């Protein structure tokens, strides 16, 4: 994929830094949009997809780590945190939140360019689609299909299915699934994951894969027995 087809979203409240980054990337042929707040970023992400998101951790209307967790279930973008936080724990939190890379301020423009060059796979289809049998997840539009038929999943259902598929063969605890998809501790909402898994099983059953229940442990995405 050449740089002209790559779309970059800069989520940063520092106007000067945003201007420098935008100009540097535009000279490389990238299509660049900017968001000075997380609210603006949400609006942009609701209208279009991006290949790379440069995300500041400390934003005026929220925390970049929390925002990453929020959007990760619906975007396949390569997320690079830009931050003045230097503690190793900050980088670890960013990766656990769903980020792909971490640049500490101040950083060189050449370093930023090189990171972005390696961020996006050459073929968009390979990046945006996850296939398991006749089941396909299109992360760019947050939709799932079986035999090319749209399963009409809700946002939460897609996020849950994506997480299970990405951890195929591994038992995922309901508490961890809830925290990752709903973004909150499960507490008394213990039936939410159970009900969502029930709906997903019905919708994906013709795709050749299923969701097994390991009682007392959690759920596992696996190939259906023939």
ABEGO torsion letter per residue (X at the ends): XBAAABBBBBBBABAAAAAAAAAAAAAAGBBBBBBABAAAAAAAAAABBBABBBBBABBAAEBAAAAAAAAAAABABBBBBBBABABAAAAAAAAAAGBABBBBOBBBAAAAAAAAAAABBABAAAAABBBBEABBBBAAAGBBBBGGBBAGBBAAAAAAAAAAAAABGBBBBAAAAAAAAAGBBAEAAAAAAAAAAAAAAAAAAAAGBBBBBBBGAEBBBBBBBX
